Amino acid sequence: MMDAGVFYGRKKSKTNPKMRPFVLANRGGIEIINLQKTEELMDSAAAFIKEKARNNGLMLIVGTEPAAEASVLALAKKLGIPYVTTRWVGGAITNFKIIAKRVDHLKQLRTDLASGALVSKYTKKERLEMEREMNRLEELMGGLELMTKEPDLVVIIDPILHHTALAEANTKKIPVISLANVDADPDKIAYIVPGNDKAKKSIEWFLERVGKAYEEGVKLRVVAAVAEAKPAASAAPAEEK
């Protein structure tokens, strides 16, 4: 955590008074975050993520800043979960049904253009316009294809930057786990992890813990499913006898 620079806060003037309990000291005008508190809250957030994953909960990860984009994309692809790395589409949570229709439209466009089904129906100019629309939707909503329902939890890097995503999650009463610096409002975040939400290494540290917790939860779900299936499989021969 020290090497990753998780402890770097903001200027004292920008600190939210509610975040004071997570500040250890001030050095050169910069707040130093108490990493013991960070570790405790990260453990709590990880336990929640693990439990949600064990119960087949759907997790959405949001991180659009350059320092987070690559790491968020890599983790989302690895876990097979929805993500947002470009910009938040308004209503992605609160207007999920409408967004889902736009995602379906993207899928249909992609299929039709790839199969050549539109060649005989549309002019070259019209097909080019459709390709532009597909590329625009891909950029905005490509990461939401796996969001088949409202998420059960949302992971956010920097709640100040992603205030709309945070507000939508709060409106729908969906728990938010967030790496947040001392300028954030902890009352809006179910599981806050105080830390540097701007540095790449700090974000990677946070996402590594998030990913590990999610994977552990999935493994527990698989083990439970196998355990439930075994009695049924072993009971069949006994019944035949």
C-alpha positions as CSV (number, residue, x, y, z in Angstrom):
1,M,0.0,0.0,0.0
2,M,2.9,2.3,0.7
3,D,4.6,1.5,-2.5
4,A,1.3,2.0,-4.4
5,G,0.9,5.5,-2.9
6,V,-2.5,4.6,-1.4
7,F,-1.9,7.0,1.5
8,Y,-1.7,10.2,-0.6
9,G,-4.8,12.4,0.2
10,R,-5.8,15.9,-1.0
11,K,-5.1,19.4,0.3
12,K,-6.6,20.0,3.7
13,S,-8.9,22.7,2.2
14,K,-10.5,20.0,0.0
15,T,-11.0,17.4,2.7
16,N,-14.6,16.5,3.5
17,P,-15.0,16.9,7.3
18,K,-16.7,13.5,7.4
19,M,-13.4,12.0,6.2
20,R,-11.3,13.3,9.1
21,P,-11.4,10.0,11.0
22,F,-9.5,8.4,8.1
23,V,-6.7,11.1,8.1
24,L,-3.5,10.3,10.0
25,A,-1.6,13.5,9.5
26,N,-0.8,16.4,7.2
27,R,2.5,16.7,5.5
28,G,3.4,19.7,3.3
29,G,-0.3,20.6,3.1
30,I,-1.3,17.2,1.9
31,E,-3.5,14.9,4.0
32,I,-2.0,11.5,4.8
33,I,-4.5,8.7,4.9
34,N,-4.5,6.3,7.7
35,L,-3.6,3.0,6.0
36,Q,-4.7,0.9,9.0
37,K,-8.2,2.3,8.5
38,T,-7.9,1.7,4.7
39,E,-7.0,-2.0,5.3
40,E,-9.8,-2.6,7.7
41,L,-12.4,-1.0,5.3
42,M,-10.9,-2.9,2.3
43,D,-11.3,-6.2,4.2
44,S,-15.0,-5.3,5.0
45,A,-15.6,-4.4,1.3
46,A,-13.9,-7.6,0.1
47,A,-16.0,-9.7,2.5
48,F,-19.2,-8.1,1.0
49,I,-18.0,-8.6,-2.6
50,K,-17.2,-12.2,-1.8
51,E,-20.6,-12.9,-0.3
52,K,-22.4,-11.2,-3.2
53,A,-20.4,-13.3,-5.7
54,R,-21.1,-16.5,-3.8
55,N,-24.8,-15.7,-4.2
56,N,-24.4,-15.0,-7.9
57,G,-24.7,-11.2,-7.5
58,L,-23.9,-9.1,-10.6
59,M,-21.1,-6.6,-10.2
60,L,-20.6,-3.5,-12.3
61,I,-17.2,-1.7,-12.3
62,V,-16.9,2.0,-13.2
63,G,-13.6,3.7,-13.9
64,T,-13.2,6.2,-16.7
65,E,-10.1,8.1,-15.8
66,P,-6.9,7.3,-17.8
67,A,-5.2,5.9,-14.7
68,A,-8.1,3.4,-14.2
69,E,-9.3,2.5,-17.7
70,A,-6.9,-0.3,-18.6
71,S,-7.0,-2.0,-15.2
72,V,-10.8,-1.8,-15.0
73,L,-11.1,-3.3,-18.5
74,A,-8.6,-6.1,-17.8
75,L,-10.4,-7.1,-14.6
76,A,-13.9,-6.9,-16.1
77,K,-12.8,-9.1,-19.0
78,K,-11.1,-11.6,-16.6
79,L,-14.2,-11.8,-14.4
80,G,-16.8,-11.6,-17.2
81,I,-18.7,-8.7,-15.7
82,P,-20.1,-5.4,-17.0
83,Y,-18.0,-2.3,-16.9
84,V,-17.8,1.4,-17.9
85,T,-14.4,2.9,-19.0
86,T,-15.4,5.7,-21.4
87,R,-18.1,7.8,-19.9
88,W,-21.2,7.0,-17.8
89,V,-24.4,6.7,-19.9
90,G,-27.1,8.6,-18.0
91,G,-29.8,6.1,-16.9
92,A,-27.5,3.0,-17.1
93,I,-29.0,2.0,-13.8
94,T,-32.1,4.1,-13.2
95,N,-33.3,3.6,-16.8
96,F,-32.0,0.1,-17.3
97,K,-34.8,-1.1,-19.6
98,I,-34.2,1.7,-22.1
99,I,-30.4,1.1,-22.0
100,A,-30.9,-2.6,-22.4
101,K,-32.8,-1.9,-25.6
102,R,-30.0,0.2,-26.9
103,V,-27.5,-2.6,-26.1
104,D,-29.8,-5.1,-28.0
105,H,-29.8,-2.6,-30.9
106,L,-26.0,-2.6,-30.8
107,K,-25.8,-6.4,-30.9
108,Q,-28.2,-6.5,-33.9
109,L,-26.3,-3.9,-35.8
110,R,-23.0,-5.8,-35.2
111,T,-24.6,-9.1,-36.3
112,D,-26.2,-7.6,-39.4
113,L,-23.1,-5.7,-40.6
114,A,-20.8,-8.7,-40.0
115,S,-23.1,-11.1,-41.9
116,G,-23.6,-8.8,-44.9
117,A,-27.3,-9.0,-44.5
118,L,-27.6,-5.2,-45.1
119,V,-25.8,-5.1,-48.4
120,S,-28.9,-5.7,-50.6
121,K,-31.2,-3.5,-48.4
122,Y,-29.1,-0.3,-48.0
123,T,-26.8,1.9,-50.0
124,K,-23.1,2.1,-49.2
125,K,-23.6,5.5,-47.6
126,E,-26.4,4.2,-45.4
127,R,-24.3,1.2,-44.3
128,L,-21.4,3.6,-43.5
129,E,-23.8,5.6,-41.3
130,M,-24.8,2.3,-39.6
131,E,-21.2,1.5,-39.0
132,R,-20.6,4.9,-37.4
133,E,-23.6,4.4,-35.2
134,M,-22.4,0.9,-34.2
135,N,-18.9,2.3,-33.3
136,R,-20.5,5.0,-31.2
137,L,-22.7,2.6,-29.4
138,E,-19.8,0.2,-28.9
139,E,-17.7,2.9,-27.3
140,L,-20.6,4.0,-25.0
141,M,-22.3,0.7,-24.2
142,G,-20.0,-2.1,-25.2
143,G,-19.1,-2.7,-21.6
144,L,-22.8,-3.0,-20.6
145,E,-23.5,-6.0,-22.8
146,L,-23.2,-8.4,-19.8
147,M,-25.5,-6.3,-17.6
148,T,-28.5,-8.5,-18.1
149,K,-30.3,-6.9,-15.1
150,E,-29.7,-4.1,-12.6
151,P,-26.4,-4.8,-10.8
152,D,-26.4,-6.1,-7.3
153,L,-23.3,-4.0,-6.4
154,V,-21.4,-1.2,-8.1
155,V,-17.6,-0.7,-7.7
156,I,-16.5,2.9,-8.4
157,I,-13.1,4.4,-8.8
158,D,-13.3,8.1,-7.6
159,P,-16.9,8.9,-6.5
160,I,-16.4,12.6,-7.1
161,L,-15.7,12.1,-10.8
162,H,-18.5,9.5,-11.1
163,H,-21.1,11.3,-9.1
164,T,-23.8,10.4,-11.6
165,A,-23.2,6.7,-11.3
166,L,-23.1,7.0,-7.6
167,A,-26.3,8.9,-7.5
168,E,-28.1,6.4,-9.7
169,A,-26.9,3.5,-7.6
170,N,-28.1,5.3,-4.4
171,T,-31.5,6.0,-6.1
172,K,-31.9,2.3,-6.7
173,K,-30.5,1.4,-3.3
174,I,-27.7,-0.6,-4.8
175,P,-24.6,-0.9,-2.5
176,V,-21.5,1.0,-3.8
177,I,-17.9,0.0,-3.0
178,S,-15.6,2.8,-3.8
179,L,-11.9,3.8,-3.7
180,A,-12.3,7.3,-2.5
181,N,-10.0,10.1,-1.4
182,V,-10.6,12.5,1.5
183,D,-12.8,14.9,-0.6
184,A,-15.6,12.3,-0.9
185,D,-18.8,12.1,1.1
186,P,-18.7,8.7,3.0
187,D,-22.4,8.8,3.7
188,K,-23.2,8.1,0.1
189,I,-21.0,5.1,-0.1
190,A,-21.9,1.7,1.5
191,Y,-18.3,0.4,1.5
192,I,-15.8,3.2,1.3
193,V,-12.1,2.4,1.0
194,P,-10.1,5.6,1.8
195,G,-7.2,6.0,-0.6
196,N,-5.6,7.7,-3.5
197,D,-8.1,7.4,-6.3
198,K,-6.0,9.1,-9.0
199,A,-2.7,7.1,-9.1
200,K,-2.5,4.0,-11.3
201,K,-0.7,1.9,-8.8
202,S,-3.2,2.7,-6.0
203,I,-6.1,1.9,-8.3
204,E,-4.4,-1.4,-9.3
205,W,-4.0,-2.3,-5.6
206,F,-7.7,-1.7,-5.0
207,L,-8.9,-3.6,-8.1
208,E,-6.6,-6.5,-7.3
209,R,-8.4,-6.9,-3.9
210,V,-11.8,-6.5,-5.5
211,G,-11.0,-9.1,-8.1
212,K,-9.6,-11.6,-5.6
213,A,-12.7,-11.3,-3.4
214,Y,-15.0,-11.8,-6.4
215,E,-13.1,-14.9,-7.6
216,E,-13.2,-16.4,-4.1
217,G,-17.0,-15.9,-3.9
218,V,-17.4,-17.5,-7.3
219,K,-15.3,-20.5,-6.2
220,L,-17.5,-20.9,-3.1
221,R,-20.6,-20.9,-5.3
222,V,-19.1,-23.6,-7.6
223,V,-18.1,-25.8,-4.6
224,A,-21.6,-25.5,-3.2
225,A,-23.2,-26.4,-6.5
226,V,-21.0,-29.5,-6.8
227,A,-21.8,-30.5,-3.2
228,E,-25.5,-30.2,-3.9
229,A,-25.2,-32.3,-7.1
230,K,-23.3,-35.2,-5.5
231,P,-26.1,-36.5,-3.2
232,A,-28.5,-36.5,-6.1
233,A,-26.0,-38.4,-8.3
234,S,-25.1,-41.0,-5.6
235,A,-28.8,-41.5,-4.7
236,A,-29.7,-42.8,-8.2
237,P,-27.9,-46.2,-7.9
238,A,-29.3,-46.8,-4.5
239,E,-32.8,-46.3,-5.7
240,E,-32.2,-48.7,-8.6
241,K,-31.1,-51.4,-6.1
